[in-house]
Amino acid sequence: MSAKDIVIVDYGMGNLHSVNKAVALVGGNPVITGDKEVIAAAEKLILPGVGAFGDCMANLEKAGVIPVLKDYIASGKPFLGICLGMQVLFEESEESPGVKGLGVFPGKVVRIPTSLKIPHMGWNRLRLKAFSPLLEGSAGQYVYFVHSYCCQPEDPDLVAAVCEYGTDVVASIGRDNVFGFQYHPEKSSAAGLAMLKRFVNL
């Protein structure tokens, strides 16, 4: 596989078509697959996700890709989780009590603690908290969210960006080779495409 090949994990959930289209638009060669060998051999990996935490973990388990994803992340190669694909990097979620996440990072996913309307849907402004190679030049930019739950990492240093929705909501995380966006870069116009392009060019 070449460095421009971006494997998008197909486990029966997630807006694969729009992520595929966006990656192609910024110069990547997207490969949508649920094949464990192709996922393991990827140079770069995107885990998209739309829906419920418990369904996502059940589908990943059914597809047999949980150990493959964990090994891939441990290998040090670039990984990007989008929306639910970021949330499952944590240990658990209030949305699906008793269901274990991938546990890559300590922390949990909670219902957004706000008096504002849930789900949090629409455009919101990023406030950068720490350096991330995917977010260079993204301070103050607007990106598109659709979610009712948000990540609460145990380690605050994991947080790359937040947005304000009655409270600070974790919008992006990053550590070493692992990145996560709570928002949808593929639906976030030029700003989101620029972030995906930085991932393609890592």
Contact map, one row per residue, 1 for C-alpha under 8 A:
1110100000000000000000000000000000000000111000000000000000000000000000000000000000000000000000000000000000000000000000000000000000000000000000000000000000000000000000000000000000000000000000000000000000
1111100000000000000000000000000000000000001000000000000000000000000000000000000000000000000000000000000000000000000000000000000000000000000000000000000000000000000000000000000000000000000000000000000000
1111110000000000000000000000000000000000001100000000000000000000000000000000000000000000000000000000000000000000000000000000000000000000000000000000000000000000000000000000000000000000000000000000000100
0111110000000000000000000011100000000000000000000000000000000000000000000000000000000000000000000000000000000000000000000000000000000000000000000000000000000000000000000000000000000000000000000000000110
1111111000000000000000000001111000000000011100000000000000000000000000000000000000000000000000000000000000000000000000000000000000000000000000000000000000000000000000000000000000000000000000000000000000
0011111100000000000000100001111000000000011111000000000000000000000000000000000000000000000000000000000000000000000000000000000000000000000000000000000000000000000000000000000000000000000000000000000100
0000111110000000000000000000011110000110011111000000000000000000000000000000000000000000000000000000000000000000000000000000000000000000000000000000000000000000000000000000000000000000000000000000000000
0000011111000001000100000000011110000000000011110000000000000000000000000000000000000000000000000000000000000000000000000000000000000000000000000000000000000000000000000000000000000000000000000000000000
0000001111100000000000000000000111000010000011110000000000000000000000000000000000000000000000000000000000000000000000000000000000000000000000000000000000000000000000000000000000000000000000000000000000
0000000111111101000000000000000111000000000000000000000000000000000000000000000000000000000000000000000000000000000000000000000000000000000000000000000000000000000000000000000000000000000000000000000000
0000000011111000000000000000000001000000000000000000000000110010000000000000000000000000000000000000000000000000000000000000000000000000000000000000000000000000000000000000000000000000000000000000000000
0000000001111100000000000000000000000000000000000000000000100000000000000000000000000000000000000000000000000000000000000000000000000000000000000000000000000000000000000000000000000000000000000000000000
0000000001111111000000000000000000000000000000011110000100100000000000000000000000000000000000000000000000000000000000000000000000000000000000000000000000000000000000000000000000000000000000000000000000
0000000001011111000000000000000000000000000000011110000000000000000000000000000000000000000000000000000000000000000000000000000000000000000000000000000000000000000000000000000000000000000000000000000000
0000000000001111111000000000000000000000000000011100000000000000000000000000000000000000000000000000000000000000000000000000000000000000000000000000000000000000000000000000000000000000000000000000000000
0000000101001111111100000000000100000000000000010000000000000000000000000000000000000000000000000000000000000000000000000000000000000000000000000000000000000000000000000000000000000000000000000000000000
0000000000000011111110000000000000000000000000000000000000000000000000000000000000000000000000000000000000000000000000000000000000000000000000000000000000000000000000000000000000000000000000000000000000
0000000000000011111111000000000000000000000000000000000000000000000000000000000000000000000000000000000000000000000000000000000000000000000000000000000000000000000000000000000000000000011000000000000000
0000000000000011111111100000000000000000000000010000000000000000000000000000000000000000000000000000000000000000000000000000000000000000000000000000000000000000000000000000000000000000010000000000000000
0000000100000001111111110000011100000000000000000000000000000000000000000000000000000000000000000000000000000000000000000000000000000000000000000000000000000000000000000000000000000000000000000000000000
0000000000000000111111111000000000000000000000000000000000000000000000000000000000000000000000000000000000000000000000000000000000000000000000000000000000000000000000000000000000000000000000000000000000
0000000000000000011111111100000000000000000000000000000000000000000000000000000000000000000000000000000000000000000000000000000000000000000000000000000000000000000000000000000000000000010000001001000000
0000010000000000001111111111110000000000000000000000000000000000000000000000000000000000000000000000000000000000000000000000000000000000000000000000000000000000000000000000000000000000000000001001100100
0000000000000000000111111111110000000000000000000000000000000000000000000000000000000000000000000000000000000000000000000000000000000000000000000000000000000000000000000000000000000000000000000000000000
0000000000000000000011111111000000000000000000000000000000000000000000000000000000000000000000000000000000000000000000000000000000000000000000000000000000000000000000000000000000000000000000000000000000
0000000000000000000001111111000000000000000000000000000000000000000000000000000000000000000000000000000000000000000000000000000000000000000000000000000000000000000000000000000000000000000000001101100100
0001000000000000000000111111100000000000000000000000000000000000000000000000000000000000000000000000000000000000000000000000000000000000000000000000000000000000000000000000000000000000000000000000100100
0001110000000000000000111111110000000000000000000000000000000000000000000000000000000000000000000000000000000000000000000000000000000000000000000000000000000000000000000000000000000000000000000000100100
0001110000000000000000110011111000000000000000000000000000000000000000000000000000000000000000000000000000000000000000000000000000000000000000000000000000000000000000000000000000000000000000000000000000
0000111100000000000100110001111100000000000000000000000000000000000000000000000000000000000000000000000000000000000000000000000000000000000000000000000000000000000000000000000000000000000000000000000000
0000111100000000000100000000111110000000000000000000000000000000000000000000000000000000000000000000000000000000000000000000000000000000000000000000000000000000000000000000000000000000000000000000000000
0000001111000001000100000000011111000000000000000000000000000000000000000000000000000000000000000000000000000000000000000000000000000000000000000000000000000000000000000000000000000000000000000000000000
0000001111000000000000000000001111100110000000000000000000000000000000000000000000000000000000000000000000000000000000000000000000000000000000000000000000000000000000000000000000000000000000000000000000
0000000011100000000000000000000111110110000000000000000000000010100000000000000000000000000000000000000000000000000000000000000000000000000000000000000000000000000000000000000000000000000000000000000000
0000000000000000000000000000000011111110000000000000000000000000000000000000000000000000000000000000000000000000000000000000000000000000000000000000000000000000000000000000000000000000000000000000000000
0000000000000000000000000000000001111111000000000000000000000001100100000000000000000000000000000000000000000000000000000000000000000000000000000000000000000000000000000000000000000000000000000000000000
0000000000000000000000000000000000111111100000000000000000000000000000000000000000000000000000000000000000000000000000000000000000000000000000000000000000000000000000000000000000000000000000000000000000
0000001000000000000000000000000011111111110000000000000000000000000000000000000000000000000000000000000000000000000000000000000000000000000000000000000000000000000000000000000000000000000000000000000000
0000001010000000000000000000000011111111110010000000000000000000000110000000000000000000000000000000000000000000000000000000000000000000000000000000000000000000000000000000000000000000000000000000000000
0000000000000000000000000000000000011111110000000000000000000000000110110000000000000000000000000000000000000000000000000000000000000000000000000000000000000000000000000000000000000000000000000000000000
1000000000000000000000000000000000001111111000000000000000000000000000000000000000000000000000000000000000000000000000000000000000000000000000000000000000000000000000000000000000000000000000000000000000
1000111000000000000000000000000000000111111110000000000000000000000000000000000000000000000000000000000000000000000000000000000000000000000000000000000000000000000000000000000000000000000000000000000000
1110111000000000000000000000000000000000111110000000000000000000000000000000110000000000000000000000000000000000000000000000000000000000000000000000000000000000000000000000000000000000000000000000000000
0010111000000000000000000000000000000000011111000000000000000000000000000000111000000000000000000000000000000000000000000000000000000000000000000000000000000000000000000000000000000000000000000000000100
0000011110000000000000000000000000000010011111100000000000000000000000000000011100000000000000000000000000000000000000000000000000000000000000000000000000000000000000000000000000000000000000000000000000
0000011110000000000000000000000000000000000111110000000000000000000000000000001111000000000000000000000000000000000000000000000000000000000000000000000000000000000000000000000000000000000000000000000000
0000000110000000000000000000000000000000000011111000000000000000000000000000001111001100000000000000000000000000000000000000000000000000000000000000000000000000000000000000000000000000000000000000000000
0000000110001111001000000000000000000000000001111100000000000000000000000000000011111000000000000000000000000000000000000000000000000000000000000000000000000000000000000000000000000000000000000000000000
0000000000001110000000000000000000000000000000111110000100000000000000000000000011111000000000000000000000000000000000000000000000000000000000000000000000000000000000000000000000000000000000000000000000
0000000000001110000000000000000000000000000000011111000000000000000000000000000000110000000000000000000000000000000000000000000000000000000000000000000000000000000000000000000000000000000000000000000000
0000000000001100000000000000000000000000000000001111101100000000000000000000000000010000000000000000000000000000000000000000000000000000000000000000000000000000000000000000000000000000000000000000000000
0000000000000000000000000000000000000000000000000111111100000000000000000000000000010000000000110000000000000000000000000000000000000000000000000000000000000000000000000000000000000000000000000000000000
0000000000000000000000000000000000000000000000000011111110000000000000000000000000010011000010110000000000000000000000000000000000000000000000000000000000000000000000000000000000000000000000000000000000
0000000000000000000000000000000000000000000000000001111111000000000000000000000000000000000000110010000000000000000000000000000000000000000000000000000000000000000000000000000000000000000000000000000000
0000000000000000000000000000000000000000000000000011111111100000000000000000000000000000000000000000000000000000000000000000000000000000000000000000000000000000000000000000000000000000000000000000000000
0000000000001000000000000000000000000000000000001011111111110000000000000000000000010000000000000000000000000000000000000000000000000000000000000000000000000000000000000000000000000000000000000000000000
0000000000000000000000000000000000000000000000000000111111111000000000000000000000000001000000000011100000000000000000000000000000000000000000000000000000000000000000000000000000000000000000000000000000
0000000000000000000000000000000000000000000000000000011111111100000000000000000000000000000000000000000000000000000000000000000000000000000000000000000000000000000000000000000000000000000000000000000000
0000000000111000000000000000000000000000000000000000001111111110000000000000000000000000000000000000000000000000000000000000000000000000000000000000000000000000000000000000000000000000000000000000000000
0000000000100000000000000000000000000000000000000000000111111111110000000000000000000000000000000000000000000000000000000000000000000000000000000000000000000000000000000000000000000000000000000000000000
0000000000000000000000000000000000000000000000000000000011111111110000000000000000000000000000000000000000000000000000000000000000000000000000000000000000000000000000000000000000000000000000000000000000
0000000000000000000000000000000000000000000000000000000001111111100000000000000000000000000000000000000000000000000000000000000000000000000000000000000000000000000000000000000000000000000000000000000000
0000000000100000000000000000000001000000000000000000000000111111100000000000000000000000000000000000000000000000000000000000000000000000000000000000000000000000000000000000000000000000000000000000000000
0000000000000000000000000000000000010000000000000000000000011111111100000000000000000000000000000000000000000000000000000000000000000000000000000000000000000000000000000000000000000000000000000000000000
0000000000000000000000000000000001010000000000000000000000011111111110000000000000000000000000000000000000000000000000000000000000000000000000000000000000000000000000000000000000000000000000000000000000
0000000000000000000000000000000000000000000000000000000000011001111111000000000000000000000000000000010000000000000000000000000000000000000000000000000000000000000000000000000000000000000000000000000000
0000000000000000000000000000000000000000000000000000000000000001111111100000000000000000000000000000000000000000000000000000000000000000000000000000000000000000000000000000000000000000000000000000000000
0000000000000000000000000000000000010011000000000000000000000001111111110000000000000000000000000000000000000000000000000000000000000000000000000000000000000000000000000000000000000000000000000000000000
0000000000000000000000000000000000000011000000000000000000000000111111111000000000000000000000000000000000000000000000000000000000000000000000000000000000000000000000000000000000000000000000000000000000
0000000000000000000000000000000000000000000000000000000000000000011111111100000000000000000000000000010100000000000000000000000000000000000000000000000000000000000000000000000000000000000000000000000000
0000000000000000000000000000000000000001000000000000000000000000001111111110000000000000000000000000000000000000000000000000000000000000000000000000000000000000000000000000000000000000000000000000000000
0000000000000000000000000000000000000001000000000000000000000000000111111111100000000000000000000000000000000000000000000000000000000000000000000000000000000000000000000000000000000000000000000000000000
0000000000000000000000000000000000000000000000000000000000000000000011111111111000000000000000000000000000000000000000000000000000000000000000000000000000000000000000000000000011000000000000000000000000
0000000000000000000000000000000000000000000000000000000000000000000001111111100000000000000000000000000000000000000000000000000000000000000000000000000000000000000000000000000000000000000000000000000000
0000000000000000000000000000000000000000000000000000000000000000000000111111100000000000000000000000000000000000000000000000000000000000000000000000000000000000000000000000000000000000000000000000000000
0000000000000000000000000000000000000000000000000000000000000000000000011111110000000000000000000000000000000000000000000000000000000000000000000000000000000000000000000000000110000000000000000000000000
0000000000000000000000000000000000000000001100000000000000000000000000011111111000000000000000000000000000000000000000000000000000000000000000000000000000000000000000000000000010000000000000000000000000
0000000000000000000000000000000000000000001110000000000000000000000000001001111100000000000000000000000000000000000000000000000000000000000000000000000000000000000000000000000011100000000000000000001001
0000000000000000000000000000000000000000000111100000000000000000000000001000111110000000000000000000000000000000000000000000000000000000000000000000000000000000000000000000000011100000000000000000000000
0000000000000000000000000000000000000000000011100000000000000000000000000000011111001100000000000000000000000000000000000000000000000000000000000000000000000000000000000000000001111000000000000000000000
0000000000000000000000000000000000000000000001111000000000000000000000000000001111111110100000000000000000000000000000000000000000000000000000000000000000000000000000000000000000111000000000000000000000
0000000000000000000000000000000000000000000001111000000000000000000000000000000111111100000000000000000000000000000000000000000000000000000000000000000000000000000000000000000000011111000000000000000000
0000000000000000000000000000000000000000000000011100000000000000000000000000000011111110000000000000000000000000000000000000000000000000000000000010000000000000000000000000000000011111000000000000000000
0000000000000000000000000000000000000000000000011111100100000000000000000000000011111111000000000000000000000000000000000000000000000000000000000000000000000000000000000000000000000100000000000000000000
0000000000000000000000000000000000000000000000111000000000000000000000000000000111111111100000000000000000000000000000000000000000000000000000000000000000000000000000000000000000010000000000000000000000
0000000000000000000000000000000000000000000000100000000000000000000000000000000111111111110000000000000000000000000000000000000000000000000000000000000000000000000000000000000000111100000000000000000000
0000000000000000000000000000000000000000000000000000100000000000000000000000000010111111110000000000000000001000000000000000000000000000000000000000011000000000000000000000000000000100000000000000000000
0000000000000000000000000000000000000000000000000000100010000000000000000000000000011111111100000000111000000000000000000000000000000000000000000000000000000000000000000000000000000000000000000000000000
0000000000000000000000000000000000000000000000000000000000000000000000000000000010001111111000000000111110000000000000000000000000000000000000000000000000000000000000000000000000000000000000000000000000
0000000000000000000000000000000000000000000000000000000000000000000000000000000000000111111100000000111111111000000000000000000000000000000000000000001010000000000000000000000000000000000000000000000000
0000000000000000000000000000000000000000000000000000000000000000000000000000000000000001111110000001111111110000000000000000000000000000000000000000000000000000000000000000000000000000000000000000000000
0000000000000000000000000000000000000000000000000000000000000000000000000000000000000001011111011111101000111000000000000000000000000000000000000000000000000000000000000000000000000000000000000000000000
0000000000000000000000000000000000000000000000000000100000000000000000000000000000000000001111111011100000011100000000000000000000000000000000000000000000000000000000000000000000000000000000000000000000
0000000000000000000000000000000000000000000000000000000000000000000000000000000000000000000111111000000000011110000000000000000000000000000000000000000000000000000000000000000000000000000000000000000000
0000000000000000000000000000000000000000000000000001110000000000000000000000000000000000000011111000000000001110000000000000000000000000000000000000100000000000000000000000000000000000000000000000000000
0000000000000000000000000000000000000000000000000001110000000000000000000000000000000000000111111110000000000000000000000000000000000000000000000000000000000000000000000000000000000000000000000000000000
0000000000000000000000000000000000000000000000000000000000000000000000000000000000000000000111111110000000000000000000000000000000000000000000000000000000000000000000000000000000000000000000000000000000
0000000000000000000000000000000000000000000000000000000000000000000000000000000000000000000100011111000000000000000000000000000000000000000000000000000000000000000000000000000000000000000000000000000000
0000000000000000000000000000000000000000000000000000010010000000000000000000000000000000000110011111100000000000000000000000000000000000000000000000000000000000000000000000000000000000000000000000000000
0000000000000000000000000000000000000000000000000000000010000000000000000000000000000000001110000111111000000000000000000000000000000000000000000000000000000000000000000000000000000000000000000000000000
0000000000000000000000000000000000000000000000000000000010000000000000000000000000000001111110000011111000000000000000000000000000000000000000000000000000000000000000000000000000000000000000000000000000
0000000000000000000000000000000000000000000000000000000000000000010001000000000000000001111000000001111100000000000000000000000000000000000000000000000000000000000000000000000000000000000000000000000000
0000000000000000000000000000000000000000000000000000000000000000000000000000000000000001111100000001111111000000000000000000000000000000000000000000000000000000000000000000000000000000000000000000000000
0000000000000000000000000000000000000000000000000000000000000000000001000000000000000000111000000000011111000000000000000000000000000000000000000000000000000000000000000000000000000000000000000000000000
0000000000000000000000000000000000000000000000000000000000000000000000000000000000000000111000000000001111100000000000000000000000000000000000000000000010000000000000000000000000000000000000000000000000
0000000000000000000000000000000000000000000000000000000000000000000000000000000000000000011000000000001111110000000000000000000000000000000000000000000011100000000000000000000000000000000000000000000000
0000000000000000000000000000000000000000000000000000000000000000000000000000000000000000011100000000000011111000000000000000000000000000000000000000001111100000000000000000000000000000000000000000000000
0000000000000000000000000000000000000000000000000000000000000000000000000000000000000000011111000000000001111100000000000000000000000000000000000000001111000000000000000000000000000000000000000000000000
0000000000000000000000000000000000000000000000000000000000000000000000000000000000000010010111100000000000111110000000000000000000000000000000000000111100000000000000000000000000000000000000000000000000
0000000000000000000000000000000000000000000000000000000000000000000000000000000000000000000011100000000000011111100000000000000000000000000000000000111100000000000000000000000000000000000000000000000000
0000000000000000000000000000000000000000000000000000000000000000000000000000000000000000000001100000000000001111100000000000000000000000000000000001110000000000000000000000000000000000000000000000000000
0000000000000000000000000000000000000000000000000000000000000000000000000000000000000000000000000000000000000111110001000000000000000000000000000001110000000000000000001000000000000000000000000000000000
0000000000000000000000000000000000000000000000000000000000000000000000000000000000000000000000000000000000000111111000000000000000000000000000000000000000000000000001100000000000000000000000000000000000
0000000000000000000000000000000000000000000000000000000000000000000000000000000000000000000000000000000000000001111110000000000000000000000000000000000000000000000011100000000000000000000000000000000000
0000000000000000000000000000000000000000000000000000000000000000000000000000000000000000000000000000000000000000111110000000000000000000000000000000000000000000000001000000000000000000000000000000000000
0000000000000000000000000000000000000000000000000000000000000000000000000000000000000000000000000000000000000000011111000000000000000000000000000000000000000000000011000000000000000000000000000000000000
0000000000000000000000000000000000000000000000000000000000000000000000000000000000000000000000000000000000000000011111110000000000000000000000000000000000000000000000000000000000000000000000000000000000
0000000000000000000000000000000000000000000000000000000000000000000000000000000000000000000000000000000000000001000111111000000000000000000000000011000000000000000000000000000000000000000000000000000000
0000000000000000000000000000000000000000000000000000000000000000000000000000000000000000000000000000000000000000000011111000000000000000000000000111000000000000000000000000000000000000000000000000000000
0000000000000000000000000000000000000000000000000000000000000000000000000000000000000000000000000000000000000000000011111100000000000000000000001111000000000000000010000000000000000000000000000000000000
0000000000000000000000000000000000000000000000000000000000000000000000000000000000000000000000000000000000000000000001111110000000000000000000011110000000000000000000000000000000000000000000000000000000
0000000000000000000000000000000000000000000000000000000000000000000000000000000000000000000000000000000000000000000000011111000000000000000000011100000000000000000000000000000000000000000000000000000000
0000000000000000000000000000000000000000000000000000000000000000000000000000000000000000000000000000000000000000000000001111100000000000000001111000000000000000000000000000000000000000000000000000000000
0000000000000000000000000000000000000000000000000000000000000000000000000000000000000000000000000000000000000000000000000111110000000000000001111000000000000000001100000000000000000000000000000000000000
0000000000000000000000000000000000000000000000000000000000000000000000000000000000000000000000000000000000000000000000000011111000000000000111100000000000000000001100000000000000000000000000000000000000
0000000000000000000000000000000000000000000000000000000000000000000000000000000000000000000000000000000000000000000000000001111100000000011111100000000000000000111000000010000000000000000000000000000000
0000000000000000000000000000000000000000000000000000000000000000000000000000000000000000000000000000000000000000000000000000111110000000001100000000000000000000111000000000000000000000000000000000000000
0000000000000000000000000000000000000000000000000000000000000000000000000000000000000000000000000000000000000000000000000000011111100000011100000000000000000001110000000000000000000000000000000000000000
0000000000000000000000000000000000000000000000000000000000000000000000000000000000000000000000000000000000000000000000000000001111100000000000000000000000000011110000000000000000000000000000000000000000
0000000000000000000000000000000000000000000000000000000000000000000000000000000000000000000000000000000000000000000000000000000111110000000000000000000000001011100000000000000000000000000000000000000000
0000000000000000000000000000000000000000000000000000000000000000000000000000000000000000000000000000000000000000000000000000000111111011000000000000000000000001000000000000000000000000000000000000000000
0000000000000000000000000000000000000000000000000000000000000000000000000000000000000000000000000000000000000000000000000000000001111111000000000000000000000001000000000000010000000000000000000000000000
0000000000000000000000000000000000000000000000000000000000000000000000000000000000000000000000000000000000000000000000000000000000111111000000000000000000000000000000000000000000000000000000000000010000
0000000000000000000000000000000000000000000000000000000000000000000000000000000000000000000000000000000000000000000000000000000000011111000000000000000000000000000000000000000000000000000000000011011000
0000000000000000000000000000000000000000000000000000000000000000000000000000000000000000000000000000000000000000000000000000000000111111111000000000000000000000000000000000000000000000000000000010000000
0000000000000000000000000000000000000000000000000000000000000000000000000000000000000000000000000000000000000000000000000000000000111111111000000000000000000000000000000000000000000000000000000000000000
0000000000000000000000000000000000000000000000000000000000000000000000000000000000000000000000000000000000000000000000000000000000000011111000000000000000000000000000000000000000000000000000000000000000
0000000000000000000000000000000000000000000000000000000000000000000000000000000000000000000000000000000000000000000000000000010100000011111110000000000000000000000000000000000000000000000000100000000000
0000000000000000000000000000000000000000000000000000000000000000000000000000000000000000000000000000000000000000000000000000011100000011111110000000000000000000000000000000000000000000000000000000000000
0000000000000000000000000000000000000000000000000000000000000000000000000000000000000000000000000000000000000000000000000000111100000000011111000000000000000000000000000000000000000000000000000000000000
0000000000000000000000000000000000000000000000000000000000000000000000000000000000000000000000000000000000000000000000000000110000000000011111100000000000000000000000000000000000000000000000100000000000
0000000000000000000000000000000000000000000000000000000000000000000000000000000000000000000000000000000000000000000000000011110000000000000111110000000000000000000000000000000000000000000100100000000000
0000000000000000000000000000000000000000000000000000000000000000000000000000000000000000000000000000000000000000000000000011110000000000000011111000000000000000000000000000000000000011101110110000000000
0000000000000000000000000000000000000000000000000000000000000000000000000000000000000000000000000000000000000000000000001111000000000000000001111100000000000000000000000000000000000011101100000000000000
0000000000000000000000000000000000000000000000000000000000000000000000000000000000000000000000000000000000000000000000011111000000000000000000111110000000000000000000000000000000000111000000000000000000
0000000000000000000000000000000000000000000000000000000000000000000000000000000000000000000000000000000000000000000000111100000000000000000000011111000000000000000000000000000000000011000000000000000000
0000000000000000000000000000000000000000000000000000000000000000000000000000000000100000000000000000000000000000000001111000000000000000000000001111110000000000000000000000000000000000000000000000000000
0000000000000000000000000000000000000000000000000000000000000000000000000000000000000000000000000000000000000011000001110000000000000000000000000111110000000000000000000000000000000000000000000000000000
0000000000000000000000000000000000000000000000000000000000000000000000000000000000000000000000100000000000001111000000000000000000000000000000000011111000000000000000000000000000000000000000000000000000
0000000000000000000000000000000000000000000000000000000000000000000000000000000000000010000000000000000000001111000000000000000000000000000000000011111100000000000000001100000000000100000000000000000000
0000000000000000000000000000000000000000000000000000000000000000000000000000000000000010010000000000000000111100000000000000000000000000000000000000111110000000000000001100000000000000000000000000000000
0000000000000000000000000000000000000000000000000000000000000000000000000000000000000000000000000000000000111100000000000000000000000000000000000000011111000000000000000100000000000000000000000000000000
0000000000000000000000000000000000000000000000000000000000000000000000000000000000000000010000000000000011110000000000000000000000000000000000000000001111110110000000000000000000000000000000000000000000
0000000000000000000000000000000000000000000000000000000000000000000000000000000000000000000000000000000001110000000000000000000000000000000000000000000111110000000000000000000000000000000000000000000000
0000000000000000000000000000000000000000000000000000000000000000000000000000000000000000000000000000000001100000000000000000000000000000000000000000000011111110000000000000000000000000000000000000000000
0000000000000000000000000000000000000000000000000000000000000000000000000000000000000000000000000000000000000000000000000000000000000000000000000000000011111110000000000000000000000000000000000000000000
0000000000000000000000000000000000000000000000000000000000000000000000000000000000000000000000000000000000000000000000000000000001000000000000000000000000111111000000000000000000000000000000000000000000
0000000000000000000000000000000000000000000000000000000000000000000000000000000000000000000000000000000000000000000000000000000000000000000000000000000010111111000000000000111000000000000000000000000000
0000000000000000000000000000000000000000000000000000000000000000000000000000000000000000000000000000000000000000000000000000000011000000000000000000000010111111110000000111110000000000000000000000000000
0000000000000000000000000000000000000000000000000000000000000000000000000000000000000000000000000000000000000000000000000000000111110000000000000000000000001111110000000011110000000000000000000000000000
0000000000000000000000000000000000000000000000000000000000000000000000000000000000000000000000000000000000000000000000000000011111000000000000000000000000000011111000000111100000000000000000000000000000
0000000000000000000000000000000000000000000000000000000000000000000000000000000000000000000000000000000000000000000000000000011110000000000000000000000000000011111100011111000000000000000000000000000000
0000000000000000000000000000000000000000000000000000000000000000000000000000000000000000000000000000000000000000000000000001111000000000000000000000000000000000111110011110000000000000000000000000000000
0000000000000000000000000000000000000000000000000000000000000000000000000000000000000000000000000000000000000000000000000001100000000000000000000000000000000000011111111000000000000000000000000000000000
0000000000000000000000000000000000000000000000000000000000000000000000000000000000000000000000000000000000000000010100010000000000000000000000000000000000000000001111111000000000000000000000000000000000
0000000000000000000000000000000000000000000000000000000000000000000000000000000000000000000000000000000000000000111100000000000000000000000000000000000000000000000111110000000000000000000000000000000000
0000000000000000000000000000000000000000000000000000000000000000000000000000000000000000000000000000000000000000110000000000000000000000000000000000000000000000000111111000000000000000000000000000000000
0000000000000000000000000000000000000000000000000000000000000000000000000000000000000000000000000000000000000000000000000000000000000000000000000000000000000000011111111100000000000000000000000000000000
0000000000000000000000000000000000000000000000000000000000000000000000000000000000000000000000000000000000000001000000000000000000000000000000000000011000000000011110111110000000000000000000000000000000
0000000000000000000000000000000000000000000000000000000000000000000000000000000000000000000000000000000000000000000000000000000000000000000000000000011100000010111000011111100000000100000000000000000000
0000000000000000000000000000000000000000000000000000000000000000000000000000000000000000000000000000000000000000000000000000010000000000000000000000000000000011111000001111100000001110000000000000000000
0000000000000000000000000000000000000000000000000000000000000000000000000000000000000000000000000000000000000000000000000000000000000000000000000000000000000011110000000111110000111110000000000000000000
0000000000000000000000000000000000000000000000000000000000000000000000000000000000000000000000000000000000000000000000000000000000000000000000000000000000000111100000000111111000111000000000000000000000
0000000000000000000000000000000000000000000000000000000000000000000000000000000000000000000000000000000000000000000000000000000000010000000000000000000000000111000000000001111111110000000000000000000000
0000000000000000000000000000000000000000000000000000000000000000000000000000000000000000000000000000000000000000000000000000000000000000000000000000000000000100000000000000111111100000000000000000000000
0000000000000000000000000000000000000000000000000000000000000000000000000001000000000000000000000000000000000000000000000000000000000000000000000000000000000000000000000000011111000000000000000000000000
0000000000000000000000000000000000000000000000000000000000000000000000001001111000000000000000000000000000000000000000000000000000000000000000000000000000000000000000000000011111100000000000000000000000
0000000000000000000000000000000000000000000000000000000000000000000000001000011100000000000000000000000000000000000000000000000000000000000000000000000000000000000000000000011111110000000000000000000000
0000000000000000000000000000000000000000000000000000000000000000000000000000011110000100000000000000000000000000000000000000000000000000000000000000000000000000000000000001111011111000000000000000000000
0000000000000000000000000000000000000000000000000000000000000000000000000000000111101100000000000000000000000000000000000000000000000000000000000000000000000000000000000001110001111100000000000000000000
0000000000000000000000000000000000000000000000000000000000000000000000000000000111100100000000000000000000000000000000000000000000000000000000000000000000000000000000000011100000111111100000000000000000
0000000000000000000000000000000000000000000000000000000000000000000000000000000001110110000000000000000000000000000000000000000000000000000000001000010000000000000000000111000000011111000000000000000000
0000000000000000000000000000000000000000000000000000000000000000000000000000000001100000000000000000000000000000000000000000000000000000000000111100000000000000000000000011000000001111100000000000000000
0000000000000000000000000000000000000000000000000000000000000000000000000000000001100000000000000000000000000000000000000000000000000000000000111100000000000000000000000000000000001111111100010000000000
0000000000000000000000000000000000000000000000000000000000000000000000000000000000000000000000000000000000000000000000000000000000000000000000110000000000000000000000000000000000001011111110111011000000
0000000000000000011001000000000000000000000000000000000000000000000000000000000000000000000000000000000000000000000000000000000000000000000000000000000000000000000000000000000000000001111110011001000000
0000000000000000010000000000000000000000000000000000000000000000000000000000000000000000000000000000000000000000000000000000000000000000000000110000000000000000000000000000000000000001111110010000000000
0000000000000000000000000000000000000000000000000000000000000000000000000000000000000000000000000000000000000000000000000000000000000000000001110000000000000000000000000000000000000001111111111000000000
0000000000000000000000000000000000000000000000000000000000000000000000000000000000000000000000000000000000000000000000000000000000000000000000100000000000000000000000000000000000000000111111111000000000
0000000000000000000000000000000000000000000000000000000000000000000000000000000000000000000000000000000000000000000000000000000000000000000000000000000000000000000000000000000000000000000111111100000000
0000000000000000000000000000000000000000000000000000000000000000000000000000000000000000000000000000000000000000000000000000000000000000010011100000000000000000000000000000000000000000100111111110000000
0000000000000000000000000000000000000000000000000000000000000000000000000000000000000000000000000000000000000000000000000000000000000000000000100000000000000000000000000000000000000001111111111111000000
0000000000000000000001100100000000000000000000000000000000000000000000000000000000000000000000000000000000000000000000000000000000000000000000000000000000000000000000000000000000000000110111111111100000
0000000000000000000000000100000000000000000000000000000000000000000000000000000000000000000000000000000000000000000000000000000000000000000000000000000000000000000000000000000000000000000001111111110000
0000000000000000000000000000000000000000000000000000000000000000000000000000000000000000000000000000000000000000000000000000000000000110000000000000000000000000000000000000000000000000100000111111111000
0000000000000000000001100100000000000000000000000000000000000000000000000000000000000000000000000000000000000000000000000000000000000100000000000000000000000000000000000000000000000000110000011111111100
0000000000000000000000100111000000000000000000000000000000000000000000000000000000000000000000000000000000000000000000000000000000000000000000000000000000000000000000000000000000000000000000001111111110
0000000000000000000000000000000000000000000000000000000000000000000000000000000000000000000000000000000000000000000000000000000000001100000000000000000000000000000000000000000000000000000000000111111111
0000000000000000000000000000000000000000000000000000000000000000000000000000010000000000000000000000000000000000000000000000000000000100000000000000000000000000000000000000000000000000000000000011111111
0011010000000000000000100111000000000000000100000000000000000000000000000000000000000000000000000000000000000000000000000000000000000000000000000000000000000000000000000000000000000000000000000001111111
0001000000000000000000000000000000000000000000000000000000000000000000000000000000000000000000000000000000000000000000000000000000000000000000000000000000000000000000000000000000000000000000000000111111
0000000000000000000000000000000000000000000000000000000000000000000000000000010000000000000000000000000000000000000000000000000000000000000000000000000000000000000000000000000000000000000000000000011111
